[in-house]
C-alpha cells in the first residue's frame, strides 16, 4: 500500500500502519471514511448540480434578454456570463452521459 499514491498526497504515499511515519493515521482514516461514505452519492449530487445550472442559466438568459434589461451594461455582461456558463453546463451533461455509455 505504501507504493500507491493518493490524490491528496502528490509526493508521498500513504504510510504503512504501525510504522513511525503513521503518526497521523487517525486523520487519514477519517478522510477515507468520509470519502467512502460520499462516493455512492457523488454522481447524483454532481448531476443534480449540473442540471440546476443548466436550467438556471436558461432562465437568466431569458429574463436578461428582455428589451428593458438589455439597456444596462451590467445586465448584458451577466447575460454573456450566463451564456458561457450554459455552455459549460451543457458540456458537463454531455461528458456525464458519455462517461456512462462508454468504456
OpenMM code with the backbone's topology and positions (N, CA, C; nanometers):
from openmm import Vec3, app, unit

residues = "UNK UNK UNK UNK UNK UNK UNK UNK UNK UNK UNK UNK UNK UNK UNK UNK UNK UNK UNK UNK UNK UNK UNK UNK UNK UNK UNK UNK UNK UNK UNK UNK UNK UNK UNK UNK UNK UNK UNK UNK UNK UNK UNK UNK UNK UNK UNK UNK UNK UNK UNK UNK UNK UNK UNK UNK UNK UNK UNK UNK UNK UNK UNK UNK UNK UNK UNK UNK UNK UNK UNK UNK UNK UNK UNK UNK UNK UNK UNK UNK UNK UNK UNK UNK UNK UNK UNK UNK UNK UNK UNK UNK UNK UNK UNK UNK UNK UNK UNK UNK UNK UNK UNK".split()
positions = [
    Vec3(0.0817, -0.1194, 0.0000),
    Vec3(0.0000, 0.0000, 0.0000),
    Vec3(0.0858, 0.1254, 0.0000),
    Vec3(0.2066, 0.1166, 0.0475),
    Vec3(0.2899, 0.2352, 0.0553),
    Vec3(0.3387, 0.2798, -0.0818),
    Vec3(0.3315, 0.1960, -0.1836),
    Vec3(0.3775, 0.2365, -0.3159),
    Vec3(0.2682, 0.3107, -0.3939),
    Vec3(0.1425, 0.2999, -0.3537),
    Vec3(0.0329, 0.3668, -0.4244),
    Vec3(0.0202, 0.5100, -0.3754),
    Vec3(0.0043, 0.6020, -0.4703),
    Vec3(-0.0107, 0.7425, -0.4350),
    Vec3(-0.1579, 0.7769, -0.4213),
    Vec3(-0.1868, 0.8653, -0.3293),
    Vec3(-0.3220, 0.9128, -0.3091),
    Vec3(-0.3354, 1.0468, -0.3804),
    Vec3(-0.4564, 1.0835, -0.4228),
    Vec3(-0.4746, 1.2089, -0.4954),
    Vec3(-0.4482, 1.3312, -0.4080),
    Vec3(-0.4588, 1.3198, -0.2765),
    Vec3(-0.4317, 1.4336, -0.1903),
    Vec3(-0.2856, 1.4430, -0.1508),
    Vec3(-0.2094, 1.3408, -0.1812),
    Vec3(-0.0672, 1.3404, -0.1488),
    Vec3(0.0102, 1.3174, -0.2771),
    Vec3(0.0595, 1.4247, -0.3339),
    Vec3(0.1233, 1.4147, -0.4641),
    Vec3(0.2598, 1.3456, -0.4538),
    Vec3(0.3388, 1.3794, -0.3527),
    Vec3(0.4751, 1.3292, -0.3468),
    Vec3(0.4919, 1.2095, -0.2550),
    Vec3(0.4154, 1.2012, -0.1499),
    Vec3(0.4337, 1.0946, -0.0527),
    Vec3(0.3144, 0.9995, -0.0564),
    Vec3(0.3437, 0.8723, -0.0471),
    Vec3(0.2371, 0.7720, -0.0434),
    Vec3(0.1845, 0.7587, 0.0987),
    Vec3(0.0722, 0.6863, 0.1126),
    Vec3(0.0204, 0.6590, 0.2464),
    Vec3(0.1239, 0.5801, 0.3259),
    Vec3(0.1429, 0.6140, 0.4505),
    Vec3(0.2371, 0.5352, 0.5308),
    Vec3(0.1757, 0.4012, 0.5699),
    Vec3(0.2596, 0.3035, 0.5857),
    Vec3(0.2128, 0.1733, 0.6312),
    Vec3(0.1723, 0.1818, 0.7777),
    Vec3(0.0572, 0.1251, 0.8149),
    Vec3(0.0163, 0.1286, 0.9556),
    Vec3(0.1178, 0.0562, 1.0434),
    Vec3(0.1434, 0.1131, 1.1580),
    Vec3(0.2356, 0.0531, 1.2532),
    Vec3(0.3784, 0.0997, 1.2392),
    Vec3(0.4073, 0.1823, 1.1384),
    Vec3(0.5425, 0.2349, 1.1226),
    Vec3(0.5522, 0.3721, 1.1876),
    Vec3(0.6720, 0.4256, 1.1937),
    Vec3(0.6923, 0.5572, 1.2540),
    Vec3(0.6326, 0.6695, 1.1721),
    Vec3(0.6112, 0.6473, 1.0433),
    Vec3(0.5537, 0.7508, 0.9576),
    Vec3(0.4033, 0.7623, 0.9720),
    Vec3(0.3416, 0.6699, 1.0422),
    Vec3(0.1960, 0.6665, 1.0540),
    Vec3(0.1492, 0.7349, 1.1817),
    Vec3(0.2080, 0.8493, 1.2153),
    Vec3(0.1698, 0.9202, 1.3373),
    Vec3(0.0292, 0.9773, 1.3277),
    Vec3(-0.0092, 1.0248, 1.2109),
    Vec3(-0.1380, 1.0921, 1.1946),
    Vec3(-0.2360, 1.0029, 1.1193),
    Vec3(-0.2375, 0.8757, 1.1475),
    Vec3(-0.3208, 0.7805, 1.0741),
    Vec3(-0.4691, 0.7979, 1.1054),
    Vec3(-0.5032, 0.8516, 1.2209),
    Vec3(-0.6455, 0.8727, 1.2546),
    Vec3(-0.7093, 0.9724, 1.1600),
    Vec3(-0.6340, 1.0764, 1.1251),
    Vec3(-0.6852, 1.1765, 1.0319),
    Vec3(-0.7084, 1.1141, 0.8950),
    Vec3(-0.6176, 1.0301, 0.8504),
    Vec3(-0.6329, 0.9637, 0.7214),
    Vec3(-0.7508, 0.8668, 0.7215),
    Vec3(-0.7714, 0.7987, 0.8320),
    Vec3(-0.8850, 0.7064, 0.8426),
    Vec3(-1.0158, 0.7846, 0.8374),
    Vec3(-1.0192, 0.9009, 0.9018),
    Vec3(-1.1388, 0.9858, 0.8985),
    Vec3(-1.1676, 1.0322, 0.7561),
    Vec3(-1.0653, 1.0770, 0.6860),
    Vec3(-1.0848, 1.1221, 0.5480),
    Vec3(-1.1317, 1.0061, 0.4595),
    Vec3(-1.0721, 0.8914, 0.4764),
    Vec3(-1.1128, 0.7755, 0.3958),
    Vec3(-1.2556, 0.7330, 0.4272),
    Vec3(-1.2997, 0.7467, 0.5523),
    Vec3(-1.4373, 0.7140, 0.5883),
    Vec3(-1.5351, 0.8117, 0.5240),
    Vec3(-1.4997, 0.9400, 0.5243),
    Vec3(-1.5865, 1.0406, 0.4625),
    Vec3(-1.5957, 1.0180, 0.3122),
    Vec3(-1.4823, 0.9908, 0.2488),
    Vec3(-1.4810, 0.9693, 0.1036),
    Vec3(-1.5591, 0.8445, 0.0673),
    Vec3(-1.5427, 0.7382, 0.1418),
    Vec3(-1.6156, 0.6152, 0.1088),
    Vec3(-1.7651, 0.6288, 0.1357),
    Vec3(-1.8051, 0.7137, 0.2305),
    Vec3(-1.9475, 0.7356, 0.2546),
    Vec3(-2.0095, 0.8241, 0.1457),
    Vec3(-1.9303, 0.9196, 0.0919),
    Vec3(-1.9819, 1.0120, -0.0089),
    Vec3(-1.9786, 0.9523, -0.1495),
    Vec3(-1.8881, 0.8600, -0.1752),
    Vec3(-1.8653, 0.8079, -0.3103),
    Vec3(-1.9913, 0.7566, -0.3799),
    Vec3(-2.0828, 0.6830, -0.3138),
    Vec3(-2.2027, 0.6359, -0.3862),
    Vec3(-2.2973, 0.7482, -0.4293),
    Vec3(-2.2894, 0.8635, -0.3630),
    Vec3(-2.3810, 0.9730, -0.3929),
    Vec3(-2.3187, 1.0789, -0.4831),
    Vec3(-2.1900, 1.0657, -0.5130),
    Vec3(-2.1201, 1.1692, -0.5888),
    Vec3(-2.1834, 1.1928, -0.7259),
    Vec3(-2.2148, 1.0876, -0.7972),
    Vec3(-2.2724, 1.1011, -0.9308),
    Vec3(-2.4051, 1.1758, -0.9260),
    Vec3(-2.4896, 1.1434, -0.8305),
    Vec3(-2.6220, 1.2060, -0.8234),
    Vec3(-2.6133, 1.3522, -0.7787),
    Vec3(-2.5241, 1.3820, -0.6866),
    Vec3(-2.5059, 1.5212, -0.6438),
    Vec3(-2.4518, 1.6043, -0.7598),
    Vec3(-2.3519, 1.5520, -0.8286),
    Vec3(-2.2933, 1.6241, -0.9410),
    Vec3(-2.3933, 1.6435, -1.0533),
    Vec3(-2.4683, 1.5404, -1.0851),
    Vec3(-2.5665, 1.5510, -1.1929),
    Vec3(-2.6787, 1.6490, -1.1582),
    Vec3(-2.7240, 1.6504, -1.0331),
    Vec3(-2.8287, 1.7456, -0.9944),
    Vec3(-2.7772, 1.8891, -0.9991),
    Vec3(-2.6523, 1.9131, -0.9592),
    Vec3(-2.5960, 2.0477, -0.9683),
    Vec3(-2.5799, 2.0921, -1.1136),
    Vec3(-2.5426, 2.0005, -1.1996),
    Vec3(-2.5278, 2.0345, -1.3414),
    Vec3(-2.6631, 2.0677, -1.4027),
    Vec3(-2.7651, 1.9879, -1.3736),
    Vec3(-2.8983, 2.0177, -1.4277),
    Vec3(-2.9540, 2.1484, -1.3716),
    Vec3(-2.9292, 2.1749, -1.2442),
    Vec3(-2.9728, 2.3031, -1.1867),
    Vec3(-2.9044, 2.4194, -1.2572),
    Vec3(-2.7754, 2.4087, -1.2816),
    Vec3(-2.7021, 2.5137, -1.3522),
    Vec3(-2.7532, 2.5302, -1.4941),
    Vec3(-2.7839, 2.4209, -1.5604),
    Vec3(-2.8340, 2.4242, -1.6974),
    Vec3(-2.9642, 2.5035, -1.7063),
    Vec3(-3.0612, 2.4683, -1.6230),
    Vec3(-3.1917, 2.5356, -1.6286),
    Vec3(-3.1889, 2.6754, -1.5695),
    Vec3(-3.1068, 2.6984, -1.4681),
    Vec3(-3.0965, 2.8328, -1.4107),
    Vec3(-3.0369, 2.9300, -1.5120),
    Vec3(-2.9378, 2.8870, -1.5875),
    Vec3(-2.8785, 2.9758, -1.6874),
    Vec3(-2.9744, 3.0036, -1.8019),
    Vec3(-3.0578, 2.9068, -1.8367),
    Vec3(-3.1600, 2.9333, -1.9382),
    Vec3(-3.2551, 3.0422, -1.8893),
    Vec3(-3.2992, 3.0311, -1.7650),
    Vec3(-3.3902, 3.1327, -1.7100),
    Vec3(-3.3234, 3.2694, -1.6998),
    Vec3(-3.1969, 3.2725, -1.6619),
    Vec3(-3.1258, 3.4005, -1.6523),
    Vec3(-3.1154, 3.4666, -1.7888),
    Vec3(-3.0840, 3.3901, -1.8918),
    Vec3(-3.0734, 3.4468, -2.0265),
    Vec3(-3.2095, 3.4943, -2.0752),
    Vec3(-3.3155, 3.4201, -2.0461),
    Vec3(-3.4497, 3.4612, -2.0892),
    Vec3(-3.4894, 3.5921, -2.0220),
    Vec3(-3.4623, 3.6037, -1.8940),
    Vec3(-3.5010, 3.7256, -1.8216),
    Vec3(-3.4165, 3.8445, -1.8641),
    Vec3(-3.2863, 3.8252, -1.8767),
    Vec3(-3.1991, 3.9374, -1.9099),
    Vec3(-3.2024, 3.9756, -2.0573),
    Vec3(-3.2667, 3.8966, -2.1416),
    Vec3(-3.2726, 3.9306, -2.2834),
    Vec3(-3.3923, 4.0197, -2.3178),
    Vec3(-3.4736, 4.0568, -2.2203),
    Vec3(-3.5832, 4.1499, -2.2464),
    Vec3(-3.5260, 4.2862, -2.2865),
    Vec3(-3.6031, 4.3610, -2.3631),
    Vec3(-3.5565, 4.4876, -2.4173),
    Vec3(-3.5151, 4.5865, -2.3081),
    Vec3(-3.5921, 4.5927, -2.1994),
    Vec3(-3.5601, 4.6884, -2.0926),
    Vec3(-3.4330, 4.6479, -2.0183),
    Vec3(-3.4093, 4.5188, -2.0094),
    Vec3(-3.2931, 4.4708, -1.9352),
    Vec3(-3.1646, 4.4837, -2.0164),
    Vec3(-3.1750, 4.4837, -2.1483),
    Vec3(-3.0549, 4.4910, -2.2319),
    Vec3(-2.9966, 4.6305, -2.2391),
    Vec3(-3.0642, 4.7292, -2.1841),
    Vec3(-3.0156, 4.8672, -2.1915),
    Vec3(-2.9026, 4.8938, -2.0926),
    Vec3(-2.8893, 4.8116, -1.9903),
    Vec3(-2.7873, 4.8313, -1.8875),
    Vec3(-2.6695, 4.7389, -1.9184),
    Vec3(-2.5496, 4.7935, -1.9120),
    Vec3(-2.4306, 4.7160, -1.9462),
    Vec3(-2.4041, 4.6012, -1.8507),
    Vec3(-2.4386, 4.6185, -1.7233),
    Vec3(-2.4177, 4.5111, -1.6260),
    Vec3(-2.5058, 4.3914, -1.6600),
    Vec3(-2.6284, 4.4167, -1.7019),
    Vec3(-2.7179, 4.3059, -1.7380),
    Vec3(-2.6685, 4.2319, -1.8619),
    Vec3(-2.6132, 4.3062, -1.9573),
    Vec3(-2.5587, 4.2422, -2.0771),
    Vec3(-2.4391, 4.1549, -2.0386),
    Vec3(-2.3550, 4.2054, -1.9490),
    Vec3(-2.2403, 4.1271, -1.9024),
    Vec3(-2.2864, 4.0020, -1.8289),
    Vec3(-2.3882, 4.0154, -1.7447),
    Vec3(-2.4405, 3.8985, -1.6737),
    Vec3(-2.5021, 3.7982, -1.7704),
    Vec3(-2.5654, 3.8479, -1.8777),
    Vec3(-2.6245, 3.7582, -1.9763),
    Vec3(-2.5144, 3.6825, -2.0514),
    Vec3(-2.4046, 3.7493, -2.0841),
    Vec3(-2.2936, 3.6827, -2.1525),
    Vec3(-2.2301, 3.5777, -2.0611),
    Vec3(-2.2169, 3.6091, -1.9323),
    Vec3(-2.1636, 3.5121, -1.8367),
    Vec3(-2.2561, 3.3917, -1.8254),
    Vec3(-2.3867, 3.4145, -1.8241),
    Vec3(-2.4829, 3.3038, -1.8163),
    Vec3(-2.4773, 3.2175, -1.9417),
    Vec3(-2.4558, 3.2786, -2.0578),
    Vec3(-2.4436, 3.2015, -2.1816),
    Vec3(-2.3188, 3.1137, -2.1768),
    Vec3(-2.2082, 3.1694, -2.1288),
    Vec3(-2.0848, 3.0898, -2.1172),
    Vec3(-2.1025, 2.9768, -2.0165),
    Vec3(-2.1671, 3.0052, -1.9040),
    Vec3(-2.1899, 2.9010, -1.8045),
    Vec3(-2.2882, 2.7959, -1.8557),
    Vec3(-2.3819, 2.8375, -1.9381),
    Vec3(-2.4724, 2.7420, -2.0020),
    Vec3(-2.3939, 2.6453, -2.0903),
    Vec3(-2.2966, 2.6978, -2.1628),
    Vec3(-2.2113, 2.6112, -2.2444),
    Vec3(-2.1319, 2.5133, -2.1591),
    Vec3(-2.0818, 2.5596, -2.0454),
    Vec3(-2.0090, 2.4701, -1.9543),
    Vec3(-2.1017, 2.3619, -1.8990),
    Vec3(-2.2229, 2.3995, -1.8613),
    Vec3(-2.3181, 2.3012, -1.8094),
    Vec3(-2.3567, 2.2008, -1.9174),
    Vec3(-2.3724, 2.2475, -2.0398),
    Vec3(-2.4070, 2.1569, -2.1491),
    Vec3(-2.2955, 2.0557, -2.1752),
    Vec3(-2.1716, 2.1024, -2.1778),
    Vec3(-2.0603, 2.0100, -2.1989),
    Vec3(-2.0440, 1.9142, -2.0804),
    Vec3(-2.0764, 1.9588, -1.9594),
    Vec3(-2.0695, 1.8690, -1.8434),
    Vec3(-2.1757, 1.7600, -1.8527),
    Vec3(-2.2953, 1.7956, -1.9001),
    Vec3(-2.4007, 1.6950, -1.9175),
    Vec3(-2.3591, 1.5936, -2.0236),
    Vec3(-2.3050, 1.6417, -2.1342),
    Vec3(-2.2594, 1.5511, -2.2396),
    Vec3(-2.1475, 1.4616, -2.1872),
    Vec3(-2.0570, 1.5185, -2.1103),
    Vec3(-1.9475, 1.4398, -2.0533),
    Vec3(-1.9988, 1.3331, -1.9589),
    Vec3(-2.0964, 1.3670, -1.8743),
    Vec3(-2.1526, 1.2687, -1.7807),
    Vec3(-2.2244, 1.1568, -1.8572),
    Vec3(-2.2973, 1.1913, -1.9631),
    Vec3(-2.3663, 1.0892, -2.0404),
    Vec3(-2.2686, 1.0004, -2.1161),
    Vec3(-2.1628, 1.0598, -2.1704),
    Vec3(-2.0627, 0.9789, -2.2405),
    Vec3(-1.9875, 0.8886, -2.1456),
    Vec3(-1.9655, 0.9347, -2.0240),
    Vec3(-1.8960, 0.8533, -1.9248),
    Vec3(-1.9765, 0.7294, -1.8887),
    Vec3(-2.1086, 0.7408, -1.8913),
    Vec3(-2.1938, 0.6263, -1.8563),
    Vec3(-2.2038, 0.5255, -1.9694),
    Vec3(-2.1956, 0.5713, -2.0945),
    Vec3(-2.2208, 0.4824, -2.2075),
    Vec3(-2.0959, 0.4431, -2.2843),
    Vec3(-1.9782, 0.4736, -2.2287),
    Vec3(-1.8532, 0.4315, -2.2920),
    Vec3(-1.7710, 0.3531, -2.1918),
    Vec3(-1.6708, 0.2877, -2.2426),
    Vec3(-1.5816, 0.2124, -2.1540),
    Vec3(-1.4934, 0.3096, -2.0860),
] * unit.nanometer
topology = app.Topology()
chain = topology.addChain("A")
for resn in residues:
    res = topology.addResidue(resn, chain)
    for name in ("N", "CA", "C"):
        topology.addAtom(name, app.Element.getBySymbol(name[0]), res)
